[in-house]
């Protein structure tokens, strides 16, 4: 993300939505990454007419998502799920 923008979803992110690349949002703890994705981007998708059933939200730090987390071995490939 360019700069520290609050409010509506930054146009930079919207303009890159359909470029076929995976987007990675990084930043220090508590800087607004989850807010950006779970609130602003979801709000944007809904305003574009995307059905809420087609939006997947996964918080990997939530206990409910425990079965979705993987350990990475030395090769960097996903290992066995945490149990």
C-alpha positions as CSV (number, residue, x, y, z in Angstrom):
1,X,0.0,0.0,0.0
2,X,1.3,3.4,-0.8
3,X,1.3,5.9,2.1
4,X,-0.9,5.8,5.1
5,X,-4.4,6.1,3.7
6,X,-7.5,5.9,5.9
7,X,-11.1,6.0,4.8
8,X,-12.3,4.5,1.4
9,X,-10.2,1.7,0.0
10,X,-7.2,3.2,-1.7
11,X,-7.6,3.5,-5.4
12,X,-4.2,1.8,-5.9
13,X,-5.5,-1.5,-4.5
14,X,-8.7,-1.3,-6.5
15,X,-6.8,-0.7,-9.7
16,X,-4.8,-3.9,-9.1
17,X,-7.8,-6.1,-8.3
18,X,-8.0,-7.9,-11.6
19,X,-4.3,-8.2,-12.6
20,X,-4.2,-11.9,-11.9
21,X,-1.6,-11.6,-9.1
22,X,-2.0,-12.6,-5.5
23,X,-2.0,-9.6,-3.2
24,X,0.1,-9.8,0.0
25,X,-0.6,-7.2,2.7
26,X,2.2,-6.8,5.1
27,X,2.9,-4.5,8.0
28,X,3.8,-4.4,11.7
29,X,1.3,-5.6,14.3
30,X,-1.9,-3.6,14.7
31,X,-1.3,-1.3,11.8
32,X,-4.7,-2.1,10.1
33,X,-4.0,-5.0,7.8
34,X,-7.1,-7.0,9.0
35,X,-9.3,-3.9,9.0
36,X,-8.2,-3.2,5.4
37,X,-9.2,-6.7,4.2
38,X,-12.1,-7.7,6.5
39,X,-13.8,-4.3,6.5
40,X,-12.8,-2.0,3.6
41,X,-12.2,-4.5,0.9
42,X,-15.3,-6.5,1.8
43,X,-17.3,-3.3,1.8
44,X,-15.9,-2.5,-1.7
45,X,-16.7,-6.0,-3.0
46,X,-20.3,-5.7,-1.7
47,X,-20.7,-2.3,-3.2
48,X,-19.6,-3.8,-6.6
49,X,-22.5,-6.3,-6.4
50,X,-20.5,-9.3,-5.2
51,X,-22.8,-11.7,-3.3
52,X,-21.7,-12.0,0.3
53,X,-21.8,-15.8,-0.1
54,X,-18.9,-15.5,-2.6
55,X,-16.6,-13.7,-0.1
56,X,-14.4,-16.0,2.0
57,X,-13.0,-14.7,5.2
58,X,-10.3,-16.7,7.1
59,X,-8.5,-15.3,10.2
60,X,-5.7,-17.8,10.6
61,X,-5.0,-16.7,14.1
62,X,-8.6,-17.6,15.2
63,X,-9.0,-20.8,17.1
64,X,-11.8,-21.8,14.7
65,X,-9.3,-21.8,11.8
66,X,-6.8,-24.1,13.6
67,X,-7.4,-26.9,11.1
68,X,-6.4,-24.6,8.2
69,X,-2.9,-23.8,9.5
70,X,0.1,-25.8,8.3
71,X,3.6,-26.3,9.6
72,X,6.3,-25.7,7.1
73,X,9.2,-28.2,6.9
74,X,12.7,-27.4,5.9
75,X,11.7,-27.6,2.2
76,X,9.3,-24.7,2.7
77,X,6.4,-26.9,1.5
78,X,3.3,-27.3,3.6
79,X,3.6,-30.1,6.1
80,X,1.0,-31.7,8.2
81,X,-1.9,-29.7,9.7
82,X,-1.6,-28.7,13.4
83,X,-3.7,-30.9,15.6
